[in-house]
Amino acid sequence: MKGNILEAVIGAVVLIIAGLFMFFAYTTSGEKINNGYSLLAYFDNVGGLVAGADIKINGIKVGIVKSLSIDENYQARVELRIKNSVSIPVDTTASITTDGLMGNKFVALSPGFDKTMLKNGEEIESTRSAVNLENLIDKFIVGSATKDKNANSK
């Protein structure tokens, strides 16, 4: 009987520790940006970008992707949430890139030199869509085949 009580106590301790770990992981995963401001960016192709993805300047996280939608011109409308402590110049460029070859997609901001800063709700005018790796490989293969065909016909 003492063995059953001891096993129950150890099991309860393990469950409590697991619960505390889950709570800690949930509260510390991803930086919450509640007091930031919103910017908009429009892209032709977001290539797998998801809500909650990072926004980085020079590799440092400065915000998150709040939402993605399609506008009336069938462009991808991306709402960005930026930390209040970070000011974004009007001539900034937003591009969608990855953390390595198969990494997660994120929005990379390349700040310009304009003294005027974007305000809440304004749009980043200069954007570069995600590069589709499959299309690049296809173009490379088709281009190589065309060069080989032209070389053989001479």
URDAZI-V347809 format. One record per residue. N is the residue number from 1. RES is the residue in one letter. SS is DSSP state (H for helix, E for strand, - for the rest). OMEGA is omega in whole degrees, -180 to 180 (* if undefined). BURIAL is I if it has 9 or more other ideal C-beta (glycine too) atoms within 8 Angstrom, else O. Layout:
n-><N & N>
res-><RES & RES>
ss-><SS & SS>
omega-><OMEGA & OMEGA>
burial-><BURIAL & BURIAL>
This chain:
n-><1 & 2 & 3 & 4 & 5 & 6 & 7 & 8 & 9 & 10 & 11 & 12 & 13 & 14 & 15 & 16 & 17 & 18 & 19 & 20 & 21 & 22 & 23 & 24 & 25 & 26 & 27 & 28 & 29 & 30 & 31 & 32 & 33 & 34 & 35 & 36 & 37 & 38 & 39 & 40 & 41 & 42 & 43 & 44 & 45 & 46 & 47 & 48 & 49 & 50 & 51 & 52 & 53 & 54 & 55 & 56 & 57 & 58 & 59 & 60 & 61 & 62 & 63 & 64 & 65 & 66 & 67 & 68 & 69 & 70 & 71 & 72 & 73 & 74 & 75 & 76 & 77 & 78 & 79 & 80 & 81 & 82 & 83 & 84 & 85 & 86 & 87 & 88 & 89 & 90 & 91 & 92 & 93 & 94 & 95 & 96 & 97 & 98 & 99 & 100 & 101 & 102 & 103 & 104 & 105 & 106 & 107 & 108 & 109 & 110 & 111 & 112 & 113 & 114 & 115 & 116 & 117 & 118 & 119 & 120 & 121 & 122 & 123 & 124 & 125 & 126 & 127 & 128 & 129 & 130 & 131 & 132 & 133 & 134 & 135 & 136 & 137 & 138 & 139 & 140 & 141 & 142 & 143 & 144 & 145 & 146 & 147 & 148 & 149 & 150 & 151 & 152 & 153 & 154>
res-><M & K & G & N & I & L & E & A & V & I & G & A & V & V & L & I & I & A & G & L & F & M & F & F & A & Y & T & T & S & G & E & K & I & N & N & G & Y & S & L & L & A & Y & F & D & N & V & G & G & L & V & A & G & A & D & I & K & I & N & G & I & K & V & G & I & V & K & S & L & S & I & D & E & N & Y & Q & A & R & V & E & L & R & I & K & N & S & V & S & I & P & V & D & T & T & A & S & I & T & T & D & G & L & M & G & N & K & F & V & A & L & S & P & G & F & D & K & T & M & L & K & N & G & E & E & I & E & S & T & R & S & A & V & N & L & E & N & L & I & D & K & F & I & V & G & S & A & T & K & D & K & N & A & N & S & K>
ss-><- & H & H & H & H & H & H & H & H & H & H & H & H & H & H & H & H & H & H & H & H & H & H & H & H & H & H & H & - & - & - & - & - & - & - & - & E & E & E & E & E & E & E & - & - & - & - & - & - & - & - & - & - & E & E & E & E & - & - & E & E & E & E & E & E & E & E & E & E & E & - & - & - & - & - & E & E & E & E & E & E & E & - & - & - & - & - & - & E & - & - & - & E & E & E & E & E & E & - & - & - & - & - & - & E & E & E & E & E & E & - & - & - & - & - & - & E & - & - & - & - & - & E & E & - & E & E & E & - & - & - & - & H & H & H & H & H & H & H & H & H & H & H & H & H & H & H & H & H & H & H & H & - & ->
omega-><179 & 179 & 179 & 180 & 179 & 178 & 179 & 179 & 179 & 177 & 179 & 178 & 179 & 179 & 178 & 179 & 178 & 178 & 177 & 178 & 179 & 179 & 179 & -180 & -179 & -176 & -178 & -179 & 179 & -180 & 179 & 179 & -177 & -175 & -180 & 177 & -175 & 171 & 178 & 173 & -180 & -178 & 174 & -177 & 178 & 172 & 176 & 175 & -178 & 174 & -178 & 179 & -178 & 167 & -174 & 169 & -179 & 177 & -179 & -178 & 179 & -179 & 178 & 173 & -177 & -179 & 176 & 177 & 178 & 178 & -177 & 178 & 179 & 172 & 177 & 178 & -177 & 176 & -178 & 176 & -175 & 177 & 178 & -177 & -177 & 177 & -177 & 178 & -178 & -176 & 178 & 175 & 177 & 177 & 179 & -177 & -178 & 172 & -179 & -175 & -178 & -175 & 179 & 177 & 173 & 178 & 177 & 177 & 175 & -176 & 175 & -176 & -180 & 179 & 179 & -178 & 176 & 179 & -179 & 177 & -179 & -173 & 169 & -173 & -175 & -180 & 174 & -177 & 178 & 176 & 180 & -177 & -180 & 178 & 178 & 179 & 179 & 179 & 179 & -179 & 179 & 178 & 178 & 180 & 179 & 179 & 178 & -179 & 179 & -180 & -180 & -177 & -179 & *>
burial-><O & O & O & O & O & O & O & O & O & O & O & O & O & O & O & O & O & O & O & O & O & O & O & O & O & O & O & O & O & O & O & O & I & O & O & I & O & I & I & I & I & I & I & O & I & I & I & O & I & O & O & O & I & I & I & I & I & O & O & O & O & I & I & I & I & O & O & I & O & O & I & O & O & O & I & I & I & I & I & I & I & I & I & O & O & I & O & I & I & I & O & I & I & I & I & I & I & I & O & O & O & O & O & O & I & I & I & I & I & I & O & I & O & O & O & O & O & I & O & O & O & O & O & I & O & O & I & O & I & I & O & O & O & O & O & I & O & O & O & O & O & O & O & O & O & O & O & O & O & O & O & O & O & O>
